[in-house]
Amino acid sequence: EDAGDYKCVATNDAGVVERSLTLTLQSPPVITVEPVGTVLEAGATAVLDCQARGEPPPSIGWSRQGQPLLGDGRVTLLPNGSLRIAALQREDTSEYQCVARNLLGSVLVTAPLTVQGGPAHAKGSIIGRINDVEFGIAFLNATVTDSPDSDTRVIQAKITNVPRTLGPEMRKLISILSPVYWTTAKEIGEAMNGFTLTDAVFKRETQVEFATGEILRMTHVARGLDADGALLLDVVVSGRVLQLQSVADVRVLLQDYTEDYIQTGPGQLHAHSTRLFTADGVSVPYTWSHTITYDSTKGRMPFLVQTLRAASITAEYNPLEEAVAFKIQASIAKGICINRGKVPVFVAGAEVLVLLSTDIDECESRDTCQHECRNSLGSFQCACPSGYRL
């Protein structure tokens, strides 16, 4: 309160003289209006308010994850110190820092911005060997949007550089050839998809078994988001898939299915599913299981069991482009696992408690199968040598 305008007045019999001065007390910045955490839909405009006082008057700047923000087409630093971001995109989700500085110091406050819905996309590579065919490197590009007429997310993707000898066969694998559908599935209620649970950093081991004995194994490695907000994926496949006669002319229809995800430990999930595909009217069953590992510090699923639903699946192979294009709708919600003879389940009230028993290797007995025996979690399968049918 000592700051202000002062005047010194000197008088005598000969006259009066005066001089004025202004006393200013310098002070470090103090934030007077703090930005608050905001949740908005993609496409909206966000305004994060930040004001400060101090002497000299402080300048205000913004940063994101330690990197200074500069104005561009979508980002504007307003004269009053606020930050404006137009046409929000999912990759704008982050923590933003407002920094006020003057000669005496600086002060920083942080506010989270979460963008829901909307520009999600994924890209990656697929390498490996299927049915003794080495197909080099195939490339995956996918986009994810909210369905306007259902509570799901729509994943549309294309896999390029797929040899013509394999392309038609891969139509029945597209929904499990990459984990994009689990990573970006529409979250119902408090359920978490793969992105929310793991920050898109995980490893998934998948085994696909056809009723006719063929087995295909896949390893998926998700490496988070790149600078453009795209999910990065690497996929390695090896093994065999069921081959159909005149497969290029066969119409393949993929039926809707569900996957039950079970939390088996810190940073560990197990998922299993069985479904059918129809080739020229003939239904063929096949099954697969996933083992997923991720950083245990990310926490656990909100429920011991979550059920993913995949629907409206289409897949086509273009031999001229050597590309498989597919579309799938996916959502994930709290699941209630029913005992299928593989996972004992006890239901108490509204909570579902899942106890996984120790797996028994049925293949240790020589009498289990006449030819090859393949053990799996809670089950086993008899198979024939290559070229024979059970």
C-alpha positions in Angstrom: 0.0 0.0 0.0 3.1 2.3 0.1 3.1 2.4 -3.7 1.6 5.5 -5.3 2.2 9.1 -6.3 4.2 11.4 -4.0 4.7 15.2 -4.0 7.4 17.2 -2.3 6.5 20.9 -1.7 9.0 23.5 -0.5 7.8 27.0 0.5 9.3 30.3 1.9 8.5 34.0 1.8 9.9 34.1 -1.8 7.6 31.4 -3.2 6.8 27.7 -3.6 8.4 24.8 -5.6 7.2 21.2 -5.9 8.3 18.0 -7.4 6.3 14.8 -8.0 7.4 11.1 -8.2 5.8 7.7 -8.5 6.8 5.0 -6.1 6.5 1.5 -7.6 7.0 -1.7 -5.6 8.1 -4.6 -7.8 6.6 -8.1 -7.1 6.8 -11.5 -8.7 3.8 -12.8 -10.8 0.7 -14.2 -9.1 -1.9 -16.2 -11.1 -5.3 -14.5 -10.6 -7.3 -16.7 -13.0 -6.3 -20.3 -13.3 -7.2 -22.6 -16.3 -9.3 -25.6 -15.4 -9.4 -29.1 -16.7 -11.7 -29.4 -19.7 -13.4 -32.3 -21.5 -14.7 -31.5 -25.0 -15.8 -33.4 -28.2 -13.6 -33.5 -31.3 -14.3 -30.5 -33.6 -15.2 -28.1 -30.7 -13.2 -25.0 -29.6 -11.3 -24.9 -26.3 -10.5 -21.7 -24.4 -8.1 -22.1 -21.5 -8.2 -19.0 -19.4 -5.0 -17.7 -17.6 -4.4 -14.3 -16.1 -1.7 -13.0 -13.7 -0.6 -9.8 -11.9 2.7 -8.6 -10.8 5.1 -5.6 -11.2 6.4 -5.2 -13.8 3.2 -6.7 -15.4 4.0 -10.3 -16.3 4.0 -11.8 -19.8 2.0 -15.0 -20.2 3.1 -18.0 -22.4 1.8 -21.6 -22.9 3.5 -24.9 -23.3 2.5 -28.5 -23.9 4.5 -31.3 -22.3 7.4 -28.9 -21.9 7.4 -27.6 -25.5 6.4 -23.9 -26.0 3.1 -23.4 -28.0 3.2 -21.0 -30.9 0.2 -19.6 -32.6 -0.8 -21.3 -35.9 -4.0 -22.0 -37.8 -5.8 -23.7 -34.9 -3.9 -22.4 -31.9 -4.2 -18.8 -30.8 -2.6 -16.9 -27.9 -5.2 -14.3 -26.9 -4.2 -10.8 -25.8 -5.7 -11.5 -22.3 -3.3 -14.5 -21.8 -5.8 -17.2 -22.6 -5.2 -20.1 -25.0 -7.6 -20.9 -27.8 -7.6 -24.2 -29.8 -10.0 -24.5 -32.6 -11.3 -27.7 -34.4 -10.1 -30.0 -31.6 -8.5 -33.3 -32.5 -8.0 -36.4 -30.4 -4.2 -35.8 -30.4 -4.8 -32.4 -28.7 -5.5 -34.4 -25.5 -2.6 -33.4 -23.1 -1.7 -31.3 -20.1 -1.1 -27.6 -20.9 1.0 -25.3 -18.8 0.4 -21.5 -18.4 3.6 -19.7 -17.4 3.6 -16.0 -16.1 7.0 -14.3 -16.0 8.5 -10.9 -15.0 11.9 -9.6 -13.8 11.3 -11.0 -10.3 10.4 -14.6 -11.2 7.8 -16.9 -12.8 4.8 -19.1 -11.8 3.3 -22.1 -13.6 -0.1 -23.7 -13.5 -1.3 -26.9 -15.3 -4.6 -27.9 -16.8 -5.6 -31.1 -18.6 -7.5 -31.0 -21.8 -9.3 -34.2 -22.9 -10.7 -34.5 -26.4 -13.3 -37.3 -26.9 -14.5 -38.9 -30.1 -13.3 -37.7 -33.6 -9.1 -37.8 -36.5 -8.1 -41.4 -34.6 -5.9 -43.4 -36.9 -3.3 -46.2 -36.8 -0.5 -47.4 -39.0 2.0 -50.2 -38.9 3.7 -53.1 -40.6 2.8 -56.7 -40.9 5.5 -59.3 -41.7 5.6 -63.1 -41.6 4.8 -66.3 -43.3 1.4 -67.9 -44.0 0.9 -71.3 -45.6 4.6 -71.3 -46.4 4.3 -68.0 -48.3 6.7 -65.2 -47.2 4.9 -62.0 -48.0 7.5 -59.4 -47.2 6.2 -56.3 -45.5 2.5 -55.4 -45.7 1.4 -52.0 -44.5 -1.7 -51.2 -42.3 -3.5 -47.9 -42.3 -6.7 -47.4 -40.3 -9.1 -44.6 -39.4 -11.5 -44.7 -36.5 -14.7 -42.7 -36.2 -17.8 -42.7 -34.0 -20.8 -44.4 -35.6 -23.7 -41.9 -36.2 -26.4 -44.4 -35.8 -25.1 -46.8 -33.0 -23.1 -46.7 -29.8 -19.9 -48.1 -31.5 -16.7 -47.0 -33.2 -16.2 -47.7 -36.9 -12.8 -48.9 -37.9 -11.9 -48.8 -41.6 -8.6 -50.0 -42.7 -6.5 -51.2 -45.6 -3.6 -53.6 -45.7 -1.4 -53.1 -48.8 1.3 -55.2 -50.4 -0.5 -58.4 -49.7 0.4 -61.1 -52.3 -2.4 -62.4 -54.5 -1.7 -65.9 -53.3 -2.6 -64.8 -49.7 -5.0 -61.9 -50.1 -8.2 -63.9 -50.4 -7.3 -66.1 -47.5 -6.6 -63.1 -45.2 -10.2 -61.8 -45.5 -11.3 -64.1 -42.6 -8.4 -62.9 -40.4 -8.8 -59.1 -40.7 -10.6 -58.5 -37.4 -7.8 -60.1 -35.4 -4.8 -59.4 -37.7 -4.3 -56.1 -35.8 -5.5 -55.0 -32.3 -6.9 -51.7 -33.5 -10.5 -52.8 -32.8 -9.7 -53.5 -29.1 -7.5 -50.4 -28.8 -10.1 -48.0 -30.1 -13.5 -49.7 -29.3 -16.3 -47.4 -28.1 -16.3 -47.4 -24.3 -19.7 -48.1 -22.7 -20.1 -46.9 -19.2 -16.9 -47.2 -17.2 -15.3 -49.8 -19.4 -11.8 -49.2 -20.8 -10.5 -50.0 -24.2 -6.9 -50.8 -24.9 -5.9 -47.2 -25.4 -7.3 -46.0 -22.1 -6.0 -49.0 -20.2 -2.4 -49.1 -21.6 -1.8 -45.7 -23.2 -1.5 -47.8 -26.4 1.8 -49.5 -25.3 1.4 -53.3 -25.0 2.3 -56.7 -26.4 -0.4 -59.2 -27.6 0.3 -62.8 -28.4 -2.5 -64.4 -30.4 -3.2 -68.0 -31.4 -5.8 -68.8 -34.1 -7.0 -72.4 -34.4 -9.2 -73.7 -37.2 -11.5 -76.7 -36.8 -9.5 -78.4 -39.5 -6.3 -78.3 -37.6 -4.5 -75.2 -39.0 -2.8 -72.9 -36.4 -1.7 -69.4 -36.9 0.3 -67.4 -34.4 0.6 -63.6 -34.2 2.6 -61.1 -32.1 1.3 -57.6 -31.9 3.5 -54.8 -30.5 1.8 -51.4 -29.9 4.3 -48.5 -29.5 2.0 -45.6 -28.5 1.3 -42.6 -30.6 3.6 -40.8 -33.0 3.9 -37.0 -33.4 0.7 -36.9 -35.5 -1.3 -38.9 -33.0 -1.4 -42.1 -35.0 -1.2 -45.5 -33.1 1.9 -47.3 -34.1 1.7 -51.1 -34.6 4.1 -53.9 -35.6 2.7 -57.4 -36.4 4.5 -60.7 -37.0 2.5 -63.7 -38.2 3.5 -67.3 -38.8 1.6 -70.6 -39.4 -1.2 -71.9 -41.5 -4.8 -70.9 -42.3 -7.6 -72.9 -43.9 -7.4 -72.8 -47.7 -10.5 -72.9 -49.8 -10.9 -74.2 -53.3 -11.1 -71.4 -55.9 -10.8 -69.0 -53.0 -10.6 -65.9 -55.2 -14.2 -66.5 -56.3 -15.5 -67.6 -52.9 -17.7 -65.1 -51.1 -16.6 -64.9 -47.4 -19.0 -63.6 -44.8 -17.7 -62.8 -41.3 -20.2 -63.2 -38.5 -20.6 -60.9 -35.5 -18.7 -62.1 -32.4 -17.7 -61.2 -28.8 -14.5 -61.4 -26.9 -14.3 -61.7 -23.1 -11.2 -59.9 -21.6 -10.2 -61.2 -18.2 -7.7 -59.5 -15.8 -5.4 -62.4 -14.9 -2.9 -60.3 -12.9 -1.1 -56.9 -12.8 -0.5 -55.8 -16.4 -1.9 -59.1 -17.7 -5.1 -59.9 -19.7 -6.4 -63.0 -21.3 -9.1 -63.0 -24.0 -10.8 -65.8 -25.9 -13.4 -66.1 -28.6 -15.0 -68.5 -31.1 -16.8 -67.6 -34.2 -17.8 -68.6 -37.8 -17.0 -67.5 -41.2 -19.2 -68.5 -44.1 -17.7 -69.4 -47.5 -20.3 -69.9 -50.3 -22.8 -70.9 -47.7 -20.6 -73.3 -45.8 -19.9 -72.3 -42.2 -16.5 -72.9 -40.8 -15.7 -72.4 -37.1 -12.4 -71.2 -35.7 -11.2 -70.0 -32.3 -8.5 -67.8 -30.9 -7.0 -66.6 -27.7 -5.0 -63.4 -26.8 -2.5 -62.9 -24.0 -1.8 -59.2 -23.4 0.9 -57.7 -21.3 1.4 -54.0 -20.4 3.0 -51.7 -17.9 1.4 -52.8 -14.5 1.7 -49.2 -13.2 -1.1 -48.3 -15.6 -3.5 -50.1 -13.3 -6.2 -52.6 -14.0 -9.5 -52.9 -15.9 -12.4 -51.4 -14.0 -14.1 -54.8 -14.1 -12.6 -58.3 -13.9 -14.3 -59.1 -17.1 -15.0 -56.8 -20.1 -16.8 -57.9 -23.2 -15.9 -56.6 -26.6 -18.6 -56.7 -29.3 -17.6 -56.7 -33.0 -20.3 -56.3 -35.7 -21.0 -55.3 -39.3 -17.7 -56.9 -40.5 -16.8 -56.6 -44.2 -13.7 -57.5 -46.0 -12.6 -57.4 -49.7 -9.4 -58.2 -51.5 -8.4 -56.1 -54.6 -5.9 -58.2 -56.6 -4.9 -55.2 -58.8 -4.0 -53.1 -55.7 -2.9 -56.2 -53.8 -4.8 -54.7 -50.8 -7.3 -56.1 -48.3 -9.8 -53.5 -47.2 -12.0 -54.1 -44.2 -14.6 -52.4 -41.9 -15.7 -53.3 -38.4 -17.8 -51.8 -35.6 -16.6 -52.3 -32.1 -17.6 -51.5 -28.5 -16.5 -52.6 -25.1 -18.6 -52.9 -21.9 -18.7 -54.6 -18.5 -18.9 -58.3 -19.0 -20.4 -61.2 -17.0 -18.4 -64.3 -17.7 -20.4 -67.5 -17.8 -18.6 -70.7 -16.9 -17.8 -72.4 -20.1 -15.9 -75.3 -18.5 -12.6 -73.5 -18.9 -12.7 -70.6 -16.4 -14.5 -71.2 -13.1 -16.6 -68.2 -12.2 -18.3 -67.3 -9.0 -21.0 -64.6 -8.9 -21.7 -62.7 -5.6 -24.2 -59.9 -5.8 -23.3 -57.6 -8.6 -19.6 -58.4 -8.6 -18.0 -61.1 -10.8 -15.0 -62.9 -9.2 -12.9 -64.9 -11.7 -10.6 -67.6 -10.5 -8.3 -69.1 -13.0 -7.3 -72.7 -12.2 -3.9 -74.1 -13.0 -3.8 -75.3 -16.6 -3.4 -79.0 -17.0 -1.4 -80.2 -20.0 -3.6 -83.0 -21.4 -0.9 -83.7 -24.0 1.4 -85.2 -21.4 -0.7 -88.4 -21.8 0.2 -90.4 -24.9 -3.3 -91.6 -25.3 -4.8 -88.1 -25.7 -4.5 -88.0 -29.5 -3.5 -90.4 -32.2 -1.3 -87.9 -33.9 -0.3 -84.3 -32.8 -1.6 -82.9 -29.5 -1.7 -79.1 -28.9 -2.3 -77.8 -25.4 -4.0 -74.5 -24.7 -5.4 -72.7 -21.7 -8.1 -74.9 -20.2 -8.3 -77.2 -23.2 -6.4 -79.1 -25.9 -6.7 -80.0 -29.6 -5.8 -83.0 -31.6 -4.3 -82.2 -35.0 -3.2 -84.1 -38.1 0.2 -83.8 -39.9 0.2 -81.3 -42.7 -1.7 -82.5 -45.7 -4.1 -84.7 -43.7 -7.5 -84.1 -42.2 -8.7 -85.3 -38.8 
